[in-house]
Amino acid sequence: MTLHSRITGTGSHLPPRRVTNADLVAQLAEGGIETSDQWIVERTGIRARHFAADGVQCSDMALDAARHALKAAGRDASELDLIIVATSTPDMVFPSTACILQNKLGANGCPAFDVQAVCSGFVYALTVADAMVRAGSARCALVVGSEVFSRLLDFSDRTTCVLFGDGAGAVVLEASETPGILASDLHADGKHVGILCVPGHVAGGVASGDPFLKMDGQAVFKLAVGLLEKSARATLEKAGIEAADVDWMVPHQANIRIMQSTARKLHLPMEKVVVTVDQHGNTSAASIPLALDHAVRAGQVQPGQTVLLEGVGGGFTWGSVLLKM
Ligand code: UT7
């Protein structure tokens, strides 16, 4: 019998502090930085984002999202035999946020590690977990995307600081006789390192280099729209499924215009696209599981439906996963 992996529960966390465009416009104006709600909405679709309070760590948000996902799956943390956290904003340089999360969950003993693929992180982590479940090395995995991107933002750079937010999303992925994850497709091209990066590093006991996020937005935009369509088509082909048979697309939530473009290229109506970027901004590796959980809890994404996840981010990295809920 072929072994498959299937999502059995989803969960998410948003920090309580919601920052609207108007709030951000006012905050930036104090520092002499000019932006507007109109610019942000027209260019990105973002209306609000959540920022974590000082002292709240990536693992804290991951913990809350994980608890919700475990509850939805009807599982106890002690049943987990694999934990993967996708993040670019870990609690520490090391150990991994996955190890810190494991201890907070009281699931000590199972393998736990982080995946760093920036905004494609969740798609990468889910693909790795699926492979481990299908290989028989795990039966009940927790896959989390959690980010405190607000800590990387330069609030004197209006081209980036209006785009990102904080949050976490999680899924429980279990061994199953019926197919859940149908196919996936992952890529990276390191020649694009410079277009989206945080160039800082720790050396000699001090953070050196630039510790803030840098992005060539137009270059990222252009690459994203081409690569996402290509990856989605590759995944659909591997699974032998037509785009028309996809019930929902849950894309990385970076920019509504990128999502609209991908949907148009795949001939998917926007009614089939889960959109949370308006309320969450870009939460990097957290955006896909956050959006998925919101869609599940809103009764949009239903058991048995076919869902296409796709993400793109720093590296450059990109990929997609097709699954049955
Ligand atoms: O999560 C990883 C993936 N990341 C992404 O997918 C992001 C991809 N890129 C984008 O989403 C878009 O490129 C942005 C939203 C970042 C920028 O939108 P754009 O339509 O590419 O704008 P632009 O960079 O071409 O800038 C247009 C104008 C510029 O002014 P000039 O040179 O035309 O006078 C900018 O200086 O908008 C100006 N601008 C702003 N104005 C008001 C840039 N940021 C702002 C701002 N408020 N916050």
Boltz pocket constraint, residues with backbone or C-beta under 6 A from the ligand:
constraints:
  - pocket:
      binder: B
      contacts: [[A, 34], [A, 35], [A, 36], [A, 39], [A, 40], [A, 43], [A, 44], [A, 119], [A, 158], [A, 159], [A, 160], [A, 162], [A, 216], [A, 217], [A, 218], [A, 220], [A, 221], [A, 224], [A, 254], [A, 255], [A, 258], [A, 282], [A, 284], [A, 312], [A, 313], [A, 314]]
      max_distance: 6.0
